[in-house]
Amino acid sequence: MKKLFCLLLAALLLCTLAACGHEDTAQKPAAEDAEGTAAVDIDLTVLSSIMVYSEVNSMISFPDNYIGKTVKMQGQFTIYQATDENGAFIPDKMFFACMIADATACCAQGLEFALAGKPVYPDEYPELGAEITVVGTFEGYEEDGCRYYRLGNAAFVD
Amino acid sequence: MTAILEKLTLYWAYPFVRYALIVGVLIALCSSLLGVTLVLKRFSFIGDGLSHVAFGAMAIAAVLQITNKMPLVMGITILSAVLLLRTGQNTKIKGDAAIAMISVGALAVGYLLMNIFSTSSNLSGDVCSTLFGSTSILTLSPAEVWLCVGMSVLVVAVFILFYNKIFAVPFDESFARAAGTKAGLYNLLIAVVVAVIIVLAMNLVGSLLISALVIFPALSAMRMFKSFRSVTICAAVLSVFCALLGILASILAGTPVGSTIVAVQIGTFGLSWLAGTVLGGARR
């Protein structure tokens, strides 16, 4: 019995070596996007909902592995408008994001994006809550002493 | 089939999928090993009770804004396990009542604390994630994976080293005591190991579904086998198989990991029951 369990334990320890593998971030070979205009390093639109949630979580948790990668994602369009200390909206501080709900629908994970050319809101943006597909380059930026991450130089695609 | 294999190959490249499979297998193995003992001791619901305690402890850690919650959660859960498993038999409030009391009490206090002193912008998400596992297993960091590997190796090592005692105490504690076995000490050891497994398993299936990891493999194995050794080995194999299948099905179909694993275990229990009936008939 002990021999059997020792073998089992040894097999398990060998299995765990898989965790020591190279810390790649699952980038597939760059592929052309729907319009064929840009290469995509991380295509979140081909993943299941739970995988998308986990990958975006990974991007937020380990951003250094993703900086400079071109990301394509699909989700709900949402905005966040910053307020001052009196609770009044600051007109030029508006942030746009693509939100993705997880499989249990109780958690949502999102990524901010900044469109190339700085279009005017709301004329050149979709309706709030609309399903969007956006492609952009994952980048970090400083705001009020905090570091945030977003898809820069982004564009909506079909 | 080819599409599924292509999808699996694609997903295998993601580190968090590999981590989830490794941790899932280890937790499933550990929980099934102790599951047989707990079912025999009529403590099937201790997993549920202790996981609720862990939830309460996690709420306290969140309120205190402790970054590394594991030591506090582990400490409180081990203490509760010791109280329930070691002294629970000799107190005025007996086994099942004590588990029910601690379980519901910890759950209520935990949720209350999280509501009153919430520091998160997504309270319902945090609670849902803790209770149902949600995507926790797919959001593990390498450090958490290594911690889980270490704890799992420890649990399996304890099981191997004290296999005979862990076998003897649940079957007949009085006889074990009469034979000179320090039953109290081994009950304490079982309590500590159970608490460790519960805290680890919260990542896999969430605190509401942990009991499934503990009882289903043991009960499925008991439908087909009769000896402690064969039931333990079968439970371990079934548990690992269900965890692997559940995680893979979950990432392919985009369903919640915890409930998918439990659904696979329910299906396996049904098949085991059928197999047990057929085997039983054949033996007669």
Contacts between the chains, C-beta under 8 A, distances in Angstrom:
chain1	res1	chain2	res2	distance
A	1	B	163	6.4
A	1	B	229	5.9
A	2	B	160	5.9
A	2	B	163	6.9
A	4	B	233	7.3
A	5	B	156	7.1
A	5	B	159	7.1
A	5	B	160	4.4
A	5	B	163	7.3
A	6	B	160	6.7
A	8	B	29	7.9
A	8	B	156	7.4
A	8	B	236	7.5
A	9	B	153	7.0
A	9	B	156	5.2
A	9	B	157	7.0
A	9	B	160	6.8
A	12	B	25	7.5
A	12	B	26	6.7
A	12	B	29	6.9
A	12	B	152	7.4
A	12	B	153	7.5
A	12	B	156	7.0
A	13	B	153	6.9
A	15	B	22	6.4
A	15	B	25	6.7
A	16	B	22	5.8
A	16	B	26	7.5
A	16	B	149	4.8
A	18	B	18	5.7
A	18	B	22	6.2
A	19	B	18	6.6
A	19	B	19	6.3
A	19	B	22	5.3
A	19	B	142	7.2
A	19	B	145	5.3
A	19	B	146	7.3
A	19	B	149	7.0
A	21	B	15	7.5
A	21	B	18	6.9
A	23	B	15	6.4
A	23	B	142	7.6
A	24	B	13	6.9
A	24	B	15	6.9
A	25	B	14	7.8
A	25	B	15	7.0
A	26	B	13	4.3
A	26	B	14	3.9
A	26	B	15	6.9
A	28	B	10	6.9
A	28	B	13	7.2
A	46	B	10	7.7
A	47	B	11	7.9
A	48	B	251	6.1
A	48	B	252	6.5
A	48	B	253	6.6
A	48	B	254	3.4
A	49	B	254	4.0
A	50	B	135	5.9
A	50	B	138	6.6
A	50	B	250	6.3
A	50	B	251	6.0
A	50	B	254	4.9
A	50	B	255	7.1
A	50	B	256	7.3
A	50	B	257	7.2
A	51	B	11	6.5
A	51	B	14	7.3
A	51	B	17	7.8
A	51	B	138	7.7
A	51	B	251	5.7
A	51	B	254	7.2
A	53	B	135	5.3
A	53	B	138	7.6
A	54	B	14	7.6
A	54	B	16	5.3
A	54	B	17	7.9
A	54	B	135	5.6
A	54	B	138	3.8
A	54	B	139	5.8
A	55	B	14	6.8
A	55	B	16	7.7
A	57	B	135	7.2
A	57	B	138	7.8
A	57	B	139	4.8
A	58	B	14	7.8
A	58	B	15	7.7
A	58	B	16	5.7
A	58	B	139	7.4
A	61	B	139	7.4
A	61	B	141	6.9
A	102	B	134	6.2
A	102	B	135	5.3
A	103	B	134	7.5
A	103	B	135	7.1
A	103	B	250	7.6
A	103	B	254	5.5
A	103	B	255	5.5
A	103	B	256	4.7
A	103	B	257	8.0
A	104	B	128	5.9
A	104	B	129	8.0
A	104	B	132	6.0
A	104	B	134	4.9
A	104	B	135	7.9
A	104	B	256	4.8
A	106	B	124	5.8
A	106	B	125	5.3
A	106	B	128	3.5
A	106	B	129	7.3
A	106	B	132	8.0
A	106	B	134	6.8
A	107	B	122	6.8
A	107	B	125	4.0
A	107	B	128	6.6
A	107	B	129	6.0
A	107	B	134	6.0
A	107	B	135	7.1
A	108	B	122	7.7
A	108	B	125	7.3
